[in-house]
Amino acid sequence: MKKVRECAVFFLLTGILVFTGNSAFSQNDAEGSKDPSLFTRMPGYHIYRYDDLQFDQYEFKVSDNKTQIVQGHSLFIIYEPNDNIQAPSPLQIGHNYINAAKSVGGMLVYEFHDPGEDVVVKVVKNNMETWAYITANGNGSYSIHLIEKEAMKQDVVADASAMNKSIKESGKATLYGIYFDTGKADVKPESQAALKEIAKLLQSDAGLKLYVVGHTDNKGTLEANMKLSQDRAIAIVNTLVNNYSVAASRLKACGDGPTAPVASNDSEAGRSLNRRVELVKQ
């Protein structure tokens, strides 16, 4: 699976991966091998096998009866315990990686025990989506399939005329070109193109007033998503007022959280469609 372009290292302290220095990792490592950028290894282990492919795919289990194929930069690594350590249990290995992924904003996708400990985790960070399948068996060794998939950039942004047409026909326009980091409400600089078109839309119709409505997927609690969607809508309104000379009286921020999906939240593709901003005519 893939390496995220960010150093995120963890150590084993009461069940959490930690970094202990390269000297602890080099013993008997396969030639040319190294740990992925996102995760270090369990202490006292060496790399037995290392396959690095520029592009490949892997089919990850996401539920008892469903899988998802992910394509991108691929790593397959087998870790073996050194002779002088007492190998941790499969459960301890799996939960180390779950904790490590969550520490950088990732999530557990699936966990199963047959016969050892197998976990699938996902981390989306800095325009990179990393999937990792960790499988640990009873002899102390474990392996990682890791795929790094560069997150799709939204290149097509609705222009002012398209927004105007949509509002006249349906009372609203849906935008996917306004960006936020996961769980945050700061408008990212790459949102500029969409914000310019919103300002242009308002300039073209002096009587138009809009609700700026934030929407999320259903990951996390309802309360957190409702607050996040409201905070994001407020941030967009403030940016338009402060940076694009839009009168504050023409905009009102609203947050609908996950309550008005346009697609199923059962898949990442559906969740990405639900994470959106809508301009609704007042």
DARAHU-V376795 format. One record per residue. N is the residue number from 1. SS is DSSP state (H for helix, E for strand, C for the rest). PSI is psi in radians with two decimals (NA if undefined). Layout:
n->N ss->SS psi->PSI
n->N ss->SS psi->PSI
This chain:
n->1 ss->C psi->-3.00
n->2 ss->C psi->2.77
n->3 ss->C psi->2.19
n->4 ss->C psi->2.51
n->5 ss->C psi->0.97
n->6 ss->C psi->2.38
n->7 ss->C psi->2.00
n->8 ss->C psi->1.84
n->9 ss->C psi->2.57
n->10 ss->C psi->2.74
n->11 ss->C psi->2.83
n->12 ss->C psi->1.68
n->13 ss->C psi->1.98
n->14 ss->C psi->0.80
n->15 ss->C psi->0.27
n->16 ss->C psi->2.36
n->17 ss->C psi->2.38
n->18 ss->C psi->2.74
n->19 ss->C psi->2.29
n->20 ss->C psi->0.12
n->21 ss->C psi->2.59
n->22 ss->H psi->-0.48
n->23 ss->H psi->-0.52
n->24 ss->H psi->-0.24
n->25 ss->C psi->-0.23
n->26 ss->C psi->-0.23
n->27 ss->C psi->2.03
n->28 ss->C psi->0.37
n->29 ss->C psi->2.52
n->30 ss->C psi->2.53
n->31 ss->C psi->2.32
n->32 ss->C psi->0.09
n->33 ss->C psi->2.79
n->34 ss->C psi->2.83
n->35 ss->C psi->2.64
n->36 ss->C psi->2.77
n->37 ss->C psi->-0.55
n->38 ss->C psi->-0.65
n->39 ss->C psi->2.49
n->40 ss->C psi->-3.05
n->41 ss->C psi->2.98
n->42 ss->C psi->2.38
n->43 ss->C psi->2.51
n->44 ss->C psi->0.27
n->45 ss->E psi->2.70
n->46 ss->E psi->2.81
n->47 ss->E psi->2.05
n->48 ss->E psi->-0.66
n->49 ss->E psi->2.53
n->50 ss->E psi->1.96
n->51 ss->E psi->2.14
n->52 ss->E psi->1.93
n->53 ss->E psi->2.31
n->54 ss->E psi->-0.64
n->55 ss->E psi->2.23
n->56 ss->E psi->-3.04
n->57 ss->E psi->2.77
n->58 ss->E psi->2.52
n->59 ss->E psi->1.86
n->60 ss->E psi->2.43
n->61 ss->E psi->2.22
n->62 ss->E psi->-0.18
n->63 ss->E psi->-3.13
n->64 ss->C psi->-0.54
n->65 ss->C psi->0.42
n->66 ss->E psi->2.46
n->67 ss->E psi->2.88
n->68 ss->E psi->2.22
n->69 ss->E psi->2.24
n->70 ss->E psi->2.34
n->71 ss->E psi->2.55
n->72 ss->E psi->-2.81
n->73 ss->E psi->2.25
n->74 ss->E psi->2.38
n->75 ss->E psi->2.37
n->76 ss->E psi->2.11
n->77 ss->E psi->2.31
n->78 ss->E psi->2.19
n->79 ss->E psi->2.33
n->80 ss->E psi->2.51
n->81 ss->E psi->2.49
n->82 ss->C psi->2.80
n->83 ss->C psi->-0.44
n->84 ss->C psi->0.27
n->85 ss->C psi->2.75
n->86 ss->C psi->2.00
n->87 ss->C psi->2.43
n->88 ss->C psi->2.88
n->89 ss->C psi->2.74
n->90 ss->H psi->-0.69
n->91 ss->H psi->-0.70
n->92 ss->H psi->-0.72
n->93 ss->H psi->-0.87
n->94 ss->H psi->-0.76
n->95 ss->H psi->-0.45
n->96 ss->H psi->-0.81
n->97 ss->H psi->-0.60
n->98 ss->H psi->-0.83
n->99 ss->H psi->-0.69
n->100 ss->H psi->-0.76
n->101 ss->H psi->-0.77
n->102 ss->H psi->-0.50
n->103 ss->H psi->-0.41
n->104 ss->C psi->0.47
n->105 ss->C psi->0.16
n->106 ss->C psi->-3.01
n->107 ss->E psi->2.68
n->108 ss->E psi->2.15
n->109 ss->E psi->-0.76
n->110 ss->E psi->2.52
n->111 ss->E psi->2.33
n->112 ss->E psi->2.72
n->113 ss->C psi->1.56
n->114 ss->C psi->1.67
n->115 ss->C psi->-0.23
n->116 ss->C psi->-2.35
n->117 ss->E psi->2.04
n->118 ss->E psi->2.28
n->119 ss->E psi->2.60
n->120 ss->E psi->2.18
n->121 ss->E psi->2.76
n->122 ss->E psi->2.41
n->123 ss->E psi->2.23
n->124 ss->E psi->2.05
n->125 ss->E psi->2.38
n->126 ss->C psi->0.86
n->127 ss->C psi->0.34
n->128 ss->E psi->2.29
n->129 ss->E psi->2.02
n->130 ss->E psi->2.18
n->131 ss->E psi->2.41
n->132 ss->E psi->2.29
n->133 ss->E psi->2.01
n->134 ss->E psi->2.20
n->135 ss->E psi->2.18
n->136 ss->E psi->2.36
n->137 ss->C psi->-3.11
n->138 ss->C psi->-0.22
n->139 ss->C psi->0.08
n->140 ss->C psi->-0.35
n->141 ss->C psi->2.80
n->142 ss->E psi->2.84
n->143 ss->E psi->2.77
n->144 ss->E psi->2.19
n->145 ss->E psi->2.15
n->146 ss->E psi->2.27
n->147 ss->E psi->2.22
n->148 ss->E psi->2.05
n->149 ss->E psi->2.07
n->150 ss->E psi->2.21
n->151 ss->C psi->2.46
n->152 ss->C psi->2.30
n->153 ss->C psi->2.37
n->154 ss->C psi->1.73
n->155 ss->C psi->-0.46
n->156 ss->C psi->2.03
n->157 ss->C psi->2.27
n->158 ss->C psi->2.32
n->159 ss->C psi->3.06
n->160 ss->H psi->-0.70
n->161 ss->H psi->-0.67
n->162 ss->H psi->-0.71
n->163 ss->H psi->-0.78
n->164 ss->H psi->-0.75
n->165 ss->H psi->-0.78
n->166 ss->H psi->-0.71
n->167 ss->H psi->-0.71
n->168 ss->H psi->-0.60
n->169 ss->H psi->-0.68
n->170 ss->H psi->-0.08
n->171 ss->C psi->0.00
n->172 ss->E psi->2.86
n->173 ss->E psi->2.37
n->174 ss->E psi->2.31
n->175 ss->E psi->2.44
n->176 ss->C psi->0.19
n->177 ss->C psi->0.27
n->178 ss->C psi->2.19
n->179 ss->C psi->2.51
n->180 ss->C psi->2.65
n->181 ss->C psi->2.71
n->182 ss->C psi->2.20
n->183 ss->C psi->0.10
n->184 ss->C psi->2.90
n->185 ss->C psi->0.32
n->186 ss->C psi->2.16
n->187 ss->C psi->2.19
n->188 ss->C psi->2.64
n->189 ss->H psi->-0.53
n->190 ss->H psi->-0.01
n->191 ss->H psi->-0.05
n->192 ss->H psi->-0.73
n->193 ss->H psi->-0.78
n->194 ss->H psi->-0.70
n->195 ss->H psi->-0.67
n->196 ss->H psi->-0.69
n->197 ss->H psi->-0.60
n->198 ss->H psi->-0.78
n->199 ss->H psi->-0.71
n->200 ss->H psi->-0.71
n->201 ss->H psi->-0.82
n->202 ss->H psi->-0.60
n->203 ss->H psi->-0.54
n->204 ss->H psi->-0.29
n->205 ss->C psi->1.66
n->206 ss->C psi->-0.36
n->207 ss->C psi->-0.06
n->208 ss->C psi->2.26
n->209 ss->C psi->2.52
n->210 ss->E psi->2.50
n->211 ss->E psi->2.26
n->212 ss->E psi->1.93
n->213 ss->E psi->2.13
n->214 ss->E psi->2.48
n->215 ss->E psi->2.57
n->216 ss->C psi->3.04
n->217 ss->C psi->-2.93
n->218 ss->C psi->0.21
n->219 ss->C psi->2.33
n->220 ss->C psi->-3.07
n->221 ss->C psi->2.73
n->222 ss->H psi->-0.77
n->223 ss->H psi->-0.78
n->224 ss->H psi->-0.70
n->225 ss->H psi->-0.63
n->226 ss->H psi->-0.74
n->227 ss->H psi->-0.75
n->228 ss->H psi->-0.78
n->229 ss->H psi->-0.66
n->230 ss->H psi->-0.78
n->231 ss->H psi->-0.66
n->232 ss->H psi->-0.71
n->233 ss->H psi->-0.73
n->234 ss->H psi->-0.73
n->235 ss->H psi->-0.68
n->236 ss->H psi->-0.79
n->237 ss->H psi->-0.82
n->238 ss->H psi->-0.66
n->239 ss->H psi->-0.74
n->240 ss->H psi->-0.68
n->241 ss->H psi->-0.82
n->242 ss->H psi->-0.57
n->243 ss->H psi->-0.29
n->244 ss->H psi->0.25
n->245 ss->C psi->0.63
n->246 ss->C psi->2.34
n->247 ss->C psi->2.30
n->248 ss->H psi->-0.50
n->249 ss->H psi->-0.22
n->250 ss->H psi->-0.05
n->251 ss->E psi->2.50
n->252 ss->E psi->2.22
n->253 ss->E psi->2.37
n->254 ss->E psi->2.61
n->255 ss->E psi->2.11
n->256 ss->E psi->-0.04
n->257 ss->E psi->-2.31
n->258 ss->C psi->0.26
n->259 ss->C psi->-0.15
n->260 ss->C psi->1.11
n->261 ss->C psi->2.65
n->262 ss->C psi->-0.05
n->263 ss->C psi->2.94
n->264 ss->C psi->2.41
n->265 ss->C psi->0.12
n->266 ss->C psi->-0.18
n->267 ss->C psi->2.74
n->268 ss->H psi->-0.63
n->269 ss->H psi->-0.75
n->270 ss->H psi->-0.73
n->271 ss->H psi->-0.64
n->272 ss->H psi->-0.56
n->273 ss->H psi->-0.56
n->274 ss->H psi->-0.41
n->275 ss->C psi->1.65
n->276 ss->C psi->3.02
n->277 ss->E psi->2.39
n->278 ss->E psi->2.43
n->279 ss->E psi->2.04
n->280 ss->E psi->2.28
n->281 ss->E psi->2.30
n->282 ss->C psi->NA
